[in-house]
Amino acid sequence: MKVLIEKNGPVLTVIINRPQARNAVDPETAKALVAAFEEFEADDESLAAVLYGSGGYFCAGFDLKSAANSEIGRDYEPEGQGP
């Protein structure tokens, strides 16, 4: 899984799990991050969310290899939700 979620009491930890890519975000990971934070927003018992990167990396930004090999623009919503 590219995004993991751990709940410890009122704290929800969202973990980007792509250490082989220094946790760079590809379209699938971006959608999973949106879903994770929507889950946080919908949970009245969660008081804080922590964004964390696995493997000793936080996040290298957008995955440029993924951008070069896909049609990134088709899912772009300038007025929509997103990480």
All heavy atoms as a GROMACS GRO file, in nm:
protein
  621
    1MET      N    1   0.084  -0.118   0.000
    1MET     CA    2   0.000   0.000   0.000
    1MET      C    3   0.088   0.124   0.000
    1MET      O    4   0.185   0.132   0.074
    1MET     CB    5  -0.091   0.000   0.121
    1MET     CG    6  -0.188  -0.118   0.123
    1MET     SD    7  -0.302  -0.113   0.263
    1MET     CE    8  -0.406   0.022   0.213
    2LYS      N    9   0.050   0.221  -0.079
    2LYS     CA   10   0.130   0.343  -0.093
    2LYS      C   11   0.104   0.443   0.019
    2LYS      O   12   0.187   0.530   0.044
    2LYS     CB   13   0.104   0.407  -0.228
    2LYS     CG   14   0.154   0.319  -0.343
    2LYS     CD   15   0.134   0.385  -0.476
    2LYS     CE   16   0.190   0.297  -0.587
    2LYS     NZ   17   0.185   0.365  -0.715
    3VAL      N   18  -0.010   0.430   0.086
    3VAL     CA   19  -0.042   0.515   0.201
    3VAL      C   20  -0.097   0.424   0.310
    3VAL      O   21  -0.188   0.345   0.287
    3VAL     CB   22  -0.146   0.624   0.164
    3VAL    CG1   23  -0.190   0.700   0.288
    3VAL    CG2   24  -0.087   0.720   0.062
    4LEU      N   25  -0.039   0.437   0.429
    4LEU     CA   26  -0.084   0.361   0.544
    4LEU      C   27  -0.148   0.457   0.644
    4LEU      O   28  -0.110   0.574   0.652
    4LEU     CB   29   0.035   0.290   0.611
    4LEU     CG   30   0.121   0.202   0.521
    4LEU    CD1   31   0.245   0.155   0.596
    4LEU    CD2   32   0.040   0.085   0.469
    5ILE      N   33  -0.244   0.405   0.720
    5ILE     CA   34  -0.311   0.485   0.822
    5ILE      C   35  -0.302   0.412   0.954
    5ILE      O   36  -0.334   0.293   0.961
    5ILE     CB   37  -0.459   0.509   0.784
    5ILE    CG1   38  -0.467   0.587   0.654
    5ILE    CG2   39  -0.530   0.583   0.897
    5ILE    CD1   40  -0.608   0.598   0.599
    6GLU      N   41  -0.257   0.483   1.057
    6GLU     CA   42  -0.251   0.428   1.192
    6GLU      C   43  -0.329   0.521   1.283
    6GLU      O   44  -0.315   0.643   1.274
    6GLU     CB   45  -0.107   0.418   1.240
    6GLU     CG   46  -0.022   0.321   1.162
    6GLU     CD   47   0.123   0.318   1.208
    6GLU    OE1   48   0.161   0.396   1.298
    6GLU    OE2   49   0.198   0.237   1.153
    7LYS      N   50  -0.409   0.463   1.370
    7LYS     CA   51  -0.485   0.544   1.465
    7LYS      C   52  -0.442   0.506   1.605
    7LYS      O   53  -0.441   0.389   1.640
    7LYS     CB   54  -0.635   0.524   1.446
    7LYS     CG   55  -0.715   0.618   1.531
    7LYS     CD   56  -0.857   0.630   1.488
    7LYS     CE   57  -0.924   0.732   1.579
    7LYS     NZ   58  -1.060   0.755   1.546
    8ASN      N   59  -0.406   0.607   1.682
    8ASN     CA   60  -0.367   0.587   1.821
    8ASN      C   61  -0.444   0.688   1.904
    8ASN      O   62  -0.405   0.805   1.913
    8ASN     CB   63  -0.215   0.607   1.836
    8ASN     CG   64  -0.167   0.572   1.975
    8ASN    OD1   65  -0.243   0.529   2.060
    8ASN    ND2   66  -0.039   0.593   1.998
    9GLY      N   67  -0.556   0.644   1.959
    9GLY     CA   68  -0.642   0.736   2.032
    9GLY      C   69  -0.694   0.843   1.938
    9GLY      O   70  -0.744   0.812   1.829
   10PRO      N   71  -0.680   0.970   1.976
   10PRO     CA   72  -0.731   1.078   1.892
   10PRO      C   73  -0.637   1.122   1.781
   10PRO      O   74  -0.665   1.218   1.711
   10PRO     CB   75  -0.753   1.191   1.993
   10PRO     CG   76  -0.646   1.170   2.094
   10PRO     CD   77  -0.633   1.018   2.106
   11VAL      N   78  -0.524   1.051   1.765
   11VAL     CA   79  -0.426   1.090   1.664
   11VAL      C   80  -0.427   0.992   1.548
   11VAL      O   81  -0.412   0.872   1.566
   11VAL     CB   82  -0.284   1.097   1.725
   11VAL    CG1   83  -0.181   1.134   1.619
   11VAL    CG2   84  -0.280   1.196   1.841
   12LEU      N   85  -0.444   1.045   1.428
   12LEU     CA   86  -0.440   0.965   1.306
   12LEU      C   87  -0.309   0.997   1.236
   12LEU      O   88  -0.278   1.113   1.209
   12LEU     CB   89  -0.558   1.003   1.215
   12LEU     CG   90  -0.572   0.921   1.089
   12LEU    CD1   91  -0.641   0.789   1.123
   12LEU    CD2   92  -0.652   0.995   0.984
   13THR      N   93  -0.229   0.893   1.210
   13THR     CA   94  -0.103   0.912   1.139
   13THR      C   95  -0.120   0.859   0.997
   13THR      O   96  -0.160   0.744   0.977
   13THR     CB   97   0.013   0.838   1.210
   13THR    OG1   98   0.022   0.887   1.344
   13THR    CG2   99   0.145   0.864   1.140
   14VAL      N  100  -0.090   0.945   0.900
   14VAL     CA  101  -0.098   0.910   0.759
   14VAL      C  102   0.047   0.895   0.712
   14VAL      O  103   0.125   0.989   0.722
   14VAL     CB  104  -0.172   1.019   0.678
   14VAL    CG1  105  -0.175   0.985   0.531
   14VAL    CG2  106  -0.313   1.039   0.734
   15ILE      N  107   0.080   0.777   0.660
   15ILE     CA  108   0.218   0.746   0.625
   15ILE      C  109   0.230   0.726   0.474
   15ILE      O  110   0.166   0.637   0.418
   15ILE     CB  111   0.265   0.619   0.697
   15ILE    CG1  112   0.247   0.636   0.849
   15ILE    CG2  113   0.409   0.586   0.661
   15ILE    CD1  114   0.253   0.507   0.926
   16ILE      N  115   0.311   0.809   0.409
   16ILE     CA  116   0.342   0.787   0.268
   16ILE      C  117   0.441   0.671   0.265
   16ILE      O  118   0.547   0.678   0.326
   16ILE     CB  119   0.403   0.913   0.202
   16ILE    CG1  120   0.310   1.033   0.218
   16ILE    CG2  121   0.433   0.886   0.055
   16ILE    CD1  122   0.371   1.165   0.175
   17ASN      N  123   0.406   0.566   0.195
   17ASN     CA  124   0.483   0.442   0.200
   17ASN      C  125   0.542   0.407   0.062
   17ASN      O  126   0.508   0.305   0.003
   17ASN     CB  127   0.395   0.328   0.253
   17ASN     CG  128   0.474   0.204   0.282
   17ASN    OD1  129   0.588   0.210   0.324
   17ASN    ND2  130   0.412   0.089   0.259
   18ARG      N  131   0.629   0.494   0.013
   18ARG     CA  132   0.700   0.469  -0.112
   18ARG      C  133   0.848   0.500  -0.093
   18ARG      O  134   0.906   0.582  -0.165
   18ARG     CB  135   0.643   0.556  -0.225
   18ARG     CG  136   0.497   0.530  -0.256
   18ARG     CD  137   0.453   0.602  -0.382
   18ARG     NE  138   0.517   0.539  -0.496
   18ARG     CZ  139   0.571   0.607  -0.598
   18ARG    NH1  140   0.571   0.738  -0.599
   18ARG    NH2  141   0.626   0.544  -0.699
   19PRO      N  142   0.913   0.437   0.005
   19PRO     CA  143   1.052   0.472   0.034
   19PRO      C  144   1.146   0.447  -0.084
   19PRO      O  145   1.247   0.516  -0.097
   19PRO     CB  146   1.089   0.385   0.155
   19PRO     CG  147   0.992   0.273   0.152
   19PRO     CD  148   0.866   0.330   0.093
   20GLN      N  149   1.112   0.353  -0.172
   20GLN     CA  150   1.196   0.326  -0.289
   20GLN      C  151   1.200   0.446  -0.383
   20GLN      O  152   1.293   0.461  -0.462
   20GLN     CB  153   1.149   0.200  -0.363
   20GLN     CG  154   1.020   0.216  -0.443
   20GLN     CD  155   0.890   0.221  -0.362
   20GLN    OE1  156   0.890   0.211  -0.240
   20GLN    NE2  157   0.779   0.236  -0.431
   21ALA      N  158   1.100   0.534  -0.372
   21ALA     CA  159   1.094   0.656  -0.453
   21ALA      C  160   1.107   0.780  -0.365
   21ALA      O  161   1.062   0.888  -0.402
   21ALA     CB  162   0.963   0.660  -0.532
   22ARG      N  163   1.167   0.762  -0.247
   22ARG     CA  164   1.179   0.870  -0.148
   22ARG      C  165   1.045   0.934  -0.119
   22ARG      O  166   1.034   1.055  -0.099
   22ARG     CB  167   1.283   0.972  -0.190
   22ARG     CG  168   1.420   0.910  -0.196
   22ARG     CD  169   1.528   1.012  -0.208
   22ARG     NE  170   1.655   0.940  -0.206
   22ARG     CZ  171   1.765   0.988  -0.156
   22ARG    NH1  172   1.767   1.108  -0.106
   22ARG    NH2  173   1.875   0.917  -0.157
   23ASN      N  174   0.942   0.851  -0.120
   23ASN     CA  175   0.804   0.891  -0.090
   23ASN      C  176   0.752   1.000  -0.184
   23ASN      O  177   0.663   1.078  -0.147
   23ASN     CB  178   0.790   0.930   0.057
   23ASN     CG  179   0.811   0.812   0.146
   23ASN    OD1  180   0.768   0.701   0.117
   23ASN    ND2  181   0.881   0.832   0.256
   24ALA      N  182   0.803   1.002  -0.306
   24ALA     CA  183   0.748   1.093  -0.407
   24ALA      C  184   0.603   1.052  -0.434
   24ALA      O  185   0.568   0.934  -0.432
   24ALA     CB  186   0.831   1.087  -0.534
   25VAL      N  187   0.520   1.149  -0.461
   25VAL     CA  188   0.376   1.124  -0.477
   25VAL      C  189   0.341   1.107  -0.625
   25VAL      O  190   0.363   1.196  -0.706
   25VAL     CB  191   0.295   1.241  -0.416
   25VAL    CG1  192   0.147   1.223  -0.440
   25VAL    CG2  193   0.326   1.253  -0.267
   26ASP      N  194   0.287   0.989  -0.657
   26ASP     CA  195   0.234   0.964  -0.791
   26ASP      C  196   0.082   0.980  -0.785
   26ASP      O  197   0.027   1.004  -0.677
   26ASP     CB  198   0.278   0.826  -0.842
   26ASP     CG  199   0.223   0.710  -0.759
   26ASP    OD1  200   0.150   0.733  -0.659
   26ASP    OD2  201   0.252   0.595  -0.792
   27PRO      N  202   0.011   0.972  -0.896
   27PRO     CA  203  -0.134   0.994  -0.893
   27PRO      C  204  -0.209   0.900  -0.798
   27PRO      O  205  -0.300   0.944  -0.727
   27PRO     CB  206  -0.177   0.970  -1.039
   27PRO     CG  207  -0.057   1.010  -1.118
   27PRO     CD  208   0.060   0.963  -1.036
   28GLU      N  209  -0.170   0.773  -0.792
   28GLU     CA  210  -0.237   0.678  -0.702
   28GLU      C  211  -0.216   0.718  -0.556
   28GLU      O  212  -0.309   0.713  -0.474
   28GLU     CB  213  -0.182   0.538  -0.727
   28GLU     CG  214  -0.250   0.430  -0.646
   28GLU     CD  215  -0.193   0.292  -0.672
   28GLU    OE1  216  -0.127   0.271  -0.775
   28GLU    OE2  217  -0.215   0.205  -0.587
   29THR      N  218  -0.095   0.759  -0.523
   29THR     CA  219  -0.065   0.802  -0.386
   29THR      C  220  -0.142   0.930  -0.353
   29THR      O  221  -0.195   0.944  -0.242
   29THR     CB  222   0.086   0.825  -0.370
   29THR    OG1  223   0.154   0.704  -0.405
   29THR    CG2  224   0.122   0.862  -0.227
   30ALA      N  225  -0.150   1.022  -0.447
   30ALA     CA  226  -0.224   1.147  -0.425
   30ALA      C  227  -0.370   1.118  -0.392
   30ALA      O  228  -0.426   1.176  -0.298
   30ALA     CB  229  -0.213   1.238  -0.547
   31LYS      N  230  -0.431   1.027  -0.466
   31LYS     CA  231  -0.571   0.991  -0.440
   31LYS      C  232  -0.586   0.925  -0.304
   31LYS      O  233  -0.682   0.951  -0.231
   31LYS     CB  234  -0.623   0.899  -0.550
   31LYS     CG  235  -0.643   0.971  -0.680
   31LYS     CD  236  -0.689   0.876  -0.789
   31LYS     CE  237  -0.697   0.948  -0.923
   31LYS     NZ  238  -0.734   0.859  -1.032
   32ALA      N  239  -0.489   0.842  -0.266
   32ALA     CA  240  -0.493   0.776  -0.135
   32ALA      C  241  -0.476   0.878  -0.022
   32ALA      O  242  -0.538   0.865   0.084
   32ALA     CB  243  -0.386   0.667  -0.127
   33LEU      N  244  -0.393   0.980  -0.043
   33LEU     CA  245  -0.377   1.085   0.057
   33LEU      C  246  -0.507   1.164   0.074
   33LEU      O  247  -0.547   1.195   0.187
   33LEU     CB  248  -0.262   1.178   0.019
   33LEU     CG  249  -0.122   1.122   0.038
   33LEU    CD1  250  -0.019   1.212  -0.029
   33LEU    CD2  251  -0.090   1.103   0.185
   34VAL      N  252  -0.572   1.197  -0.036
   34VAL     CA  253  -0.701   1.266  -0.027
   34VAL      C  254  -0.799   1.182   0.054
   34VAL      O  255  -0.864   1.232   0.146
   34VAL     CB  256  -0.758   1.296  -0.167
   34VAL    CG1  257  -0.902   1.344  -0.158
   34VAL    CG2  258  -0.673   1.400  -0.238
   35ALA      N  259  -0.808   1.052   0.024
   35ALA     CA  260  -0.900   0.963   0.096
   35ALA      C  261  -0.865   0.956   0.245
   35ALA      O  262  -0.955   0.957   0.331
   35ALA     CB  263  -0.897   0.824   0.034
   36ALA      N  264  -0.737   0.952   0.278
   36ALA     CA  265  -0.695   0.944   0.418
   36ALA      C  266  -0.736   1.069   0.495
   36ALA      O  267  -0.786   1.060   0.608
   36ALA     CB  268  -0.544   0.924   0.426
   37PHE      N  269  -0.716   1.186   0.434
   37PHE     CA  270  -0.752   1.309   0.505
   37PHE      C  271  -0.903   1.333   0.506
   37PHE      O  272  -0.955   1.395   0.599
   37PHE     CB  273  -0.673   1.428   0.451
   37PHE     CG  274  -0.532   1.426   0.503
   37PHE    CD1  275  -0.428   1.381   0.424
   37PHE    CD2  276  -0.504   1.464   0.633
   37PHE    CE1  277  -0.298   1.375   0.473
   37PHE    CE2  278  -0.375   1.459   0.684
   37PHE     CZ  279  -0.271   1.414   0.603
   38GLU      N  280  -0.975   1.280   0.408
   38GLU     CA  281  -1.121   1.284   0.415
   38GLU      C  282  -1.170   1.196   0.529
   38GLU      O  283  -1.265   1.231   0.600
   38GLU     CB  284  -1.182   1.240   0.282
   38GLU     CG  285  -1.168   1.346   0.174
   38GLU     CD  286  -1.218   1.300   0.038
   38GLU    OE1  287  -1.239   1.178   0.017
   38GLU    OE2  288  -1.235   1.388  -0.050
   39GLU      N  289  -1.105   1.080   0.547
   39GLU     CA  290  -1.138   0.992   0.660
   39GLU      C  291  -1.114   1.064   0.792
   39GLU      O  292  -1.195   1.058   0.884
   39GLU     CB  293  -1.053   0.865   0.653
   39GLU     CG  294  -1.075   0.769   0.767
   39GLU     CD  295  -0.987   0.646   0.757
   39GLU    OE1  296  -0.959   0.598   0.646
   39GLU    OE2  297  -0.947   0.595   0.864
   40PHE      N  298  -1.002   1.135   0.802
   40PHE     CA  299  -0.972   1.212   0.923
   40PHE      C  300  -1.080   1.317   0.949
   40PHE      O  301  -1.130   1.331   1.061
   40PHE     CB  302  -0.835   1.280   0.910
   40PHE     CG  303  -0.809   1.384   1.014
   40PHE    CD1  304  -0.786   1.347   1.146
   40PHE    CD2  305  -0.809   1.518   0.981
   40PHE    CE1  306  -0.763   1.444   1.243
   40PHE    CE2  307  -0.785   1.615   1.076
   40PHE     CZ  308  -0.763   1.578   1.208
   41GLU      N  309  -1.117   1.391   0.846
   41GLU     CA  310  -1.218   1.496   0.862
   41GLU      C  311  -1.353   1.441   0.905
   41GLU      O  312  -1.427   1.505   0.979
   41GLU     CB  313  -1.234   1.574   0.730
   41GLU     CG  314  -1.119   1.667   0.700
   41GLU     CD  315  -1.113   1.786   0.794
   41GLU    OE1  316  -1.217   1.835   0.840
   41GLU    OE2  317  -1.000   1.829   0.823
   42ALA      N  318  -1.386   1.320   0.861
   42ALA     CA  319  -1.516   1.260   0.892
   42ALA      C  320  -1.520   1.196   1.030
   42ALA      O  321  -1.628   1.166   1.081
   42ALA     CB  322  -1.552   1.156   0.786
   43ASP      N  323  -1.405   1.174   1.093
   43ASP     CA  324  -1.397   1.105   1.222
   43ASP      C  325  -1.395   1.208   1.334
   43ASP      O  326  -1.294   1.274   1.358
   43ASP     CB  327  -1.271   1.018   1.225
   43ASP     CG  328  -1.259   0.938   1.352
   43ASP    OD1  329  -1.345   0.950   1.442
   43ASP    OD2  330  -1.162   0.860   1.363
   44ASP      N  331  -1.506   1.220   1.406
   44ASP     CA  332  -1.516   1.318   1.514
   44ASP      C  333  -1.424   1.286   1.631
   44ASP      O  334  -1.395   1.374   1.712
   44ASP     CB  335  -1.661   1.328   1.563
   44ASP     CG  336  -1.753   1.390   1.460
   44ASP    OD1  337  -1.703   1.464   1.374
   44ASP    OD2  338  -1.874   1.364   1.466
   45GLU      N  339  -1.378   1.163   1.642
   45GLU     CA  340  -1.289   1.124   1.752
   45GLU      C  341  -1.142   1.156   1.724
   45GLU      O  342  -1.062   1.161   1.817
   45GLU     CB  343  -1.306   0.976   1.783
   45GLU     CG  344  -1.444   0.943   1.837
   45GLU     CD  345  -1.462   0.796   1.866
   45GLU    OE1  346  -1.363   0.722   1.864
   45GLU    OE2  347  -1.576   0.756   1.892
   46SER      N  348  -1.107   1.178   1.598
   46SER     CA  349  -0.969   1.214   1.563
   46SER      C  350  -0.951   1.364   1.581
   46SER      O  351  -1.024   1.443   1.522
   46SER     CB  352  -0.938   1.174   1.419
   46SER     OG  353  -0.933   1.035   1.406
   47LEU      N  354  -0.854   1.400   1.664
   47LEU     CA  355  -0.830   1.542   1.693
   47LEU      C  356  -0.708   1.598   1.622
   47LEU      O  357  -0.695   1.719   1.606
   47LEU     CB  358  -0.814   1.561   1.844
   47LEU     CG  359  -0.933   1.517   1.929
   47LEU    CD1  360  -0.902   1.535   2.076
   47LEU    CD2  361  -1.059   1.591   1.889
   48ALA      N  362  -0.617   1.511   1.581
   48ALA     CA  363  -0.495   1.557   1.513
   48ALA      C  364  -0.455   1.455   1.408
   48ALA      O  365  -0.473   1.334   1.426
   48ALA     CB  366  -0.382   1.575   1.614
   49ALA      N  367  -0.400   1.505   1.298
   49ALA     CA  368  -0.346   1.418   1.194
   49ALA      C  369  -0.199   1.450   1.176
   49ALA      O  370  -0.159   1.567   1.179
   49ALA     CB  371  -0.421   1.437   1.062
   50VAL      N  372  -0.119   1.345   1.160
   50VAL     CA  373   0.025   1.360   1.139
   50VAL      C  374   0.057   1.299   1.004
   50VAL      O  375   0.019   1.185   0.977
   50VAL     CB  376   0.104   1.288   1.250
   50VAL    CG1  377   0.254   1.295   1.223
   50VAL    CG2  378   0.070   1.345   1.387
   51LEU      N  379   0.127   1.373   0.919
   51LEU     CA  380   0.171   1.322   0.790
   51LEU      C  381   0.318   1.283   0.804
   51LEU      O  382   0.400   1.363   0.849
   51LEU     CB  383   0.154   1.428   0.681
   51LEU     CG  384   0.199   1.388   0.540
   51LEU    CD1  385   0.120   1.266   0.490
   51LEU    CD2  386   0.180   1.505   0.445
   52TYR      N  387   0.348   1.160   0.766
   52TYR     CA  388   0.480   1.101   0.792
   52TYR      C  389   0.526   1.026   0.668
   52TYR      O  390   0.444   0.972   0.594
   52TYR     CB  391   0.465   1.005   0.911
   52TYR     CG  392   0.587   0.932   0.954
   52TYR    CD1  393   0.681   0.991   1.037
   52TYR    CD2  394   0.609   0.800   0.914
   52TYR    CE1  395   0.794   0.923   1.078
   52TYR    CE2  396   0.722   0.731   0.955
   52TYR     CZ  397   0.813   0.793   1.037
   52TYR     OH  398   0.924   0.725   1.078
   53GLY      N  399   0.655   1.021   0.646
   53GLY     CA  400   0.711   0.945   0.534
   53GLY      C  401   0.789   0.826   0.586
   53GLY      O  402   0.870   0.840   0.678
   54SER      N  403   0.770   0.710   0.529
   54SER     CA  404   0.839   0.589   0.574
   54SER      C  405   0.982   0.583   0.520
   54SER      O  406   1.017   0.652   0.424
   54SER     CB  407   0.762   0.464   0.532
   54SER     OG  408   0.764   0.450   0.392
   55GLY      N  409   1.064   0.501   0.583
   55GLY     CA  410   1.197   0.474   0.534
   55GLY      C  411   1.298   0.586   0.552
   55GLY      O  412   1.400   0.588   0.485
   56GLY      N  413   1.271   0.680   0.640
   56GLY     CA  414   1.366   0.789   0.663
   56GLY      C  415   1.353   0.907   0.569
   56GLY      O  416   1.436   0.998   0.572
   57TYR      N  417   1.250   0.906   0.483
   57TYR     CA  418   1.227   1.017   0.389
   57TYR      C  419   1.090   1.076   0.418
   57TYR      O  420   0.994   1.003   0.440
   57TYR     CB  421   1.226   0.968   0.244
   57TYR     CG  422   1.347   0.887   0.206
   57TYR    CD1  423   1.338   0.749   0.193
   57TYR    CD2  424   1.470   0.948   0.186
   57TYR    CE1  425   1.448   0.674   0.159
   57TYR    CE2  426   1.581   0.873   0.151
   57TYR     CZ  427   1.570   0.736   0.138
   57TYR     OH  428   1.679   0.661   0.105
   58PHE      N  429   1.080   1.208   0.412
   58PHE     CA  430   0.946   1.266   0.426
   58PHE      C  431   0.875   1.257   0.292
   58PHE      O  432   0.787   1.176   0.272
   58PHE     CB  433   0.949   1.410   0.478
   58PHE     CG  434   0.812   1.471   0.480
   58PHE    CD1  435   0.714   1.420   0.563
   58PHE    CD2  436   0.780   1.576   0.397
   58PHE    CE1  437   0.585   1.473   0.562
   58PHE    CE2  438   0.653   1.630   0.397
   58PHE     CZ  439   0.555   1.579   0.479
   59CYS      N  440   0.913   1.339   0.197
   59CYS     CA  441   0.851   1.336   0.065
   59CYS      C  442   0.938   1.414  -0.033
   59CYS      O  443   0.974   1.528  -0.006
   59CYS     CB  444   0.712   1.397   0.070
   59CYS     SG  445   0.630   1.401  -0.090
   60ALA      N  446   0.969   1.352  -0.145
   60ALA     CA  447   1.052   1.417  -0.246
   60ALA      C  448   0.971   1.504  -0.341
   60ALA      O  449   1.023   1.555  -0.439
   60ALA     CB  450   1.128   1.311  -0.326
   61GLY      N  451   0.842   1.520  -0.314
   61GLY     CA  452   0.755   1.598  -0.403
   61GLY      C  453   0.681   1.506  -0.498
   61GLY      O  454   0.657   1.390  -0.469
   62PHE      N  455   0.644   1.559  -0.614
   62PHE     CA  456   0.572   1.478  -0.711
   62PHE      C  457   0.669   1.384  -0.782
   62PHE      O  458   0.783   1.419  -0.810
   62PHE     CB  459   0.499   1.565  -0.813
   62PHE     CG  460   0.394   1.488  -0.887
   62PHE    CD1  461   0.272   1.462  -0.828
   62PHE    CD2  462   0.420   1.438  -1.013
   62PHE    CE1  463   0.177   1.388  -0.895
   62PHE    CE2  464   0.324   1.364  -1.080
   62PHE     CZ  465   0.203   1.339  -1.021
   63ASP      N  466   0.622   1.264  -0.811
   63ASP     CA  467   0.705   1.162  -0.877
   63ASP      C  468   0.719   1.198  -1.025
   63ASP      O  469   0.628   1.177  -1.105
   63ASP     CB  470   0.639   1.026  -0.860
   63ASP     CG  471   0.725   0.912  -0.910
   63ASP    OD1  472   0.811   0.935  -0.996
   63ASP    OD2  473   0.703   0.799  -0.863
   64LEU      N  474   0.833   1.252  -1.062
   64LEU     CA  475   0.856   1.297  -1.200
   64LEU      C  476   0.862   1.181  -1.299
   64LEU      O  477   0.823   1.196  -1.415
   64LEU     CB  478   0.982   1.382  -1.208
   64LEU     CG  479   0.978   1.510  -1.124
   64LEU    CD1  480   1.109   1.586  -1.137
   64LEU    CD2  481   0.860   1.597  -1.164
   65LYS      N  482   0.908   1.065  -1.254
   65LYS     CA  483   0.907   0.947  -1.343
   65LYS      C  484   0.764   0.911  -1.378
   65LYS      O  485   0.734   0.876  -1.491
   65LYS     CB  486   0.978   0.829  -1.276
   65LYS     CG  487   1.127   0.846  -1.268
   65LYS     CD  488   1.192   0.725  -1.203
   65LYS     CE  489   1.340   0.748  -1.186
   65LYS     NZ  490   1.404   0.637  -1.115
   66SER      N  491   0.677   0.918  -1.280
   66SER     CA  492   0.536   0.890  -1.305
   66SER      C  493   0.476   0.994  -1.400
   66SER      O  494   0.400   0.959  -1.490
   66SER     CB  495   0.460   0.891  -1.172
   66SER     OG  496   0.322   0.881  -1.194
   67ALA      N  497   0.512   1.120  -1.380
   67ALA     CA  498   0.461   1.227  -1.466
   67ALA      C  499   0.505   1.208  -1.611
   67ALA      O  500   0.429   1.236  -1.704
   67ALA     CB  501   0.507   1.362  -1.415
   68ALA      N  502   0.625   1.158  -1.630
   68ALA     CA  503   0.676   1.139  -1.765
   68ALA      C  504   0.611   1.021  -1.836
   68ALA      O  505   0.610   1.016  -1.959
   68ALA     CB  506   0.827   1.118  -1.761
   69ASN      N  507   0.552   0.931  -1.760
   69ASN     CA  508   0.497   0.807  -1.817
   69ASN      C  509   0.345   0.797  -1.810
   69ASN      O  510   0.290   0.689  -1.826
   69ASN     CB  511   0.559   0.686  -1.748
   69ASN     CG  512   0.706   0.676  -1.774
   69ASN    OD1  513   0.752   0.701  -1.884
   69ASN    ND2  514   0.782   0.641  -1.672
   70SER      N  515   0.276   0.906  -1.782
   70SER     CA  516   0.130   0.896  -1.770
   70SER      C  517   0.064   1.026  -1.816
   70SER      O  518   0.131   1.123  -1.850
   70SER     CB  519   0.092   0.865  -1.626
   70SER     OG  520   0.123   0.972  -1.542
   71GLU      N  521  -0.066   1.024  -1.813
   71GLU     CA  522  -0.145   1.141  -1.851
   71GLU      C  523  -0.194   1.209  -1.723
   71GLU      O  524  -0.311   1.202  -1.688
   71GLU     CB  525  -0.262   1.099  -1.939
   71GLU     CG  526  -0.218   1.038  -2.071
   71GLU     CD  527  -0.338   0.991  -2.154
   71GLU    OE1  528  -0.444   1.054  -2.146
   71GLU    OE2  529  -0.322   0.891  -2.224
   72ILE      N  530  -0.104   1.276  -1.655
   72ILE     CA  531  -0.134   1.337  -1.526
   72ILE      C  532  -0.249   1.437  -1.536
   72ILE      O  533  -0.336   1.440  -1.451
   72ILE     CB  534  -0.008   1.409  -1.470
   72ILE    CG1  535   0.104   1.310  -1.451
   72ILE    CG2  536  -0.039   1.483  -1.342
   72ILE    CD1  537   0.078   1.199  -1.355
   73GLY      N  538  -0.252   1.517  -1.637
   73GLY     CA  539  -0.350   1.624  -1.648
   73GLY      C  540  -0.494   1.580  -1.651
   73GLY      O  541  -0.582   1.657  -1.620
   74ARG      N  542  -0.521   1.457  -1.685
   74ARG     CA  543  -0.661   1.414  -1.697
   74ARG      C  544  -0.735   1.417  -1.564
   74ARG      O  545  -0.856   1.428  -1.560
   74ARG     CB  546  -0.669   1.276  -1.761
   74ARG     CG  547  -0.620   1.166  -1.670
   74ARG     CD  548  -0.647   1.029  -1.734
   74ARG     NE  549  -0.608   0.929  -1.639
   74ARG     CZ  550  -0.502   0.851  -1.650
   74ARG    NH1  551  -0.425   0.860  -1.755
   74ARG    NH2  552  -0.473   0.763  -1.558
   75ASP      N  553  -0.663   1.405  -1.452
   75ASP     CA  554  -0.727   1.405  -1.320
   75ASP      C  555  -0.715   1.540  -1.249
   75ASP      O  556  -0.757   1.553  -1.136
   75ASP     CB  557  -0.664   1.297  -1.232
   75ASP     CG  558  -0.696   1.157  -1.281
   75ASP    OD1  559  -0.802   1.138  -1.343
   75ASP    OD2  560  -0.614   1.067  -1.258
   76TYR      N  561  -0.657   1.640  -1.314
   76TYR     CA  562  -0.633   1.769  -1.250
   76TYR      C  563  -0.763   1.845  -1.237
   76TYR      O  564  -0.836   1.865  -1.334
   76TYR     CB  565  -0.532   1.850  -1.330
   76TYR     CG  566  -0.507   1.987  -1.276
   76TYR    CD1  567  -0.448   2.002  -1.151
   76TYR    CD2  568  -0.542   2.099  -1.347
   76TYR    CE1  569  -0.425   2.128  -1.100
   76TYR    CE2  570  -0.518   2.226  -1.297
   76TYR     CZ  571  -0.459   2.239  -1.173
   76TYR     OH  572  -0.437   2.364  -1.121
   77GLU      N  573  -0.794   1.889  -1.114
   77GLU     CA  574  -0.912   1.968  -1.086
   77GLU      C  575  -0.867   2.093  -1.011
   77GLU      O  576  -0.849   2.088  -0.890
   77GLU     CB  577  -1.010   1.889  -1.001
   77GLU     CG  578  -1.066   1.766  -1.066
   77GLU     CD  579  -1.161   1.691  -0.974
   77GLU    OE1  580  -1.233   1.756  -0.895
   77GLU    OE2  581  -1.161   1.569  -0.980
   78PRO      N  582  -0.847   2.206  -1.079
   78PRO     CA  583  -0.795   2.324  -1.012
   78PRO      C  584  -0.885   2.375  -0.899
   78PRO      O  585  -0.837   2.438  -0.807
   78PRO     CB  586  -0.783   2.427  -1.124
   78PRO     CG  587  -0.866   2.376  -1.236
   78PRO     CD  588  -0.874   2.228  -1.220
   79GLU      N  589  -1.013   2.346  -0.902
   79GLU     CA  590  -1.103   2.388  -0.796
   79GLU      C  591  -1.139   2.273  -0.701
   79GLU      O  592  -1.217   2.291  -0.610
   79GLU     CB  593  -1.232   2.444  -0.857
   79GLU     CG  594  -1.211   2.561  -0.950
   79GLU     CD  595  -1.147   2.680  -0.880
   79GLU    OE1  596  -1.181   2.708  -0.764
   79GLU    OE2  597  -1.063   2.746  -0.943
   80GLY      N  598  -1.081   2.156  -0.722
   80GLY     CA  599  -1.117   2.039  -0.643
   80GLY      C  600  -1.030   2.019  -0.521
   80GLY      O  601  -0.941   2.098  -0.491
   81GLN      N  602  -1.055   1.910  -0.451
   81GLN     CA  603  -0.977   1.871  -0.334
   81GLN      C  604  -0.847   1.808  -0.380
   81GLN      O  605  -0.840   1.747  -0.484
   81GLN     CB  606  -1.055   1.769  -0.251
   81GLN     CG  607  -1.183   1.820  -0.194
   81GLN     CD  608  -1.162   1.895  -0.064
   81GLN    OE1  609  -1.060   1.881   0.002
   81GLN    NE2  610  -1.258   1.976  -0.028
   82GLY      N  611  -0.744   1.819  -0.300
   82GLY     CA  612  -0.620   1.753  -0.334
   82GLY      C  613  -0.515   1.773  -0.228
   82GLY      O  614  -0.524   1.866  -0.149
   83PRO      N  615  -0.417   1.684  -0.229
   83PRO     CA  616  -0.309   1.700  -0.130
   83PRO      C  617  -0.213   1.810  -0.171
   83PRO      O  618  -0.206   1.846  -0.286
   83PRO     CB  619  -0.241   1.564  -0.132
   83PRO     CG  620  -0.274   1.506  -0.265
   83PRO     CD  621  -0.405   1.566  -0.306
   0.00000   0.00000   0.00000
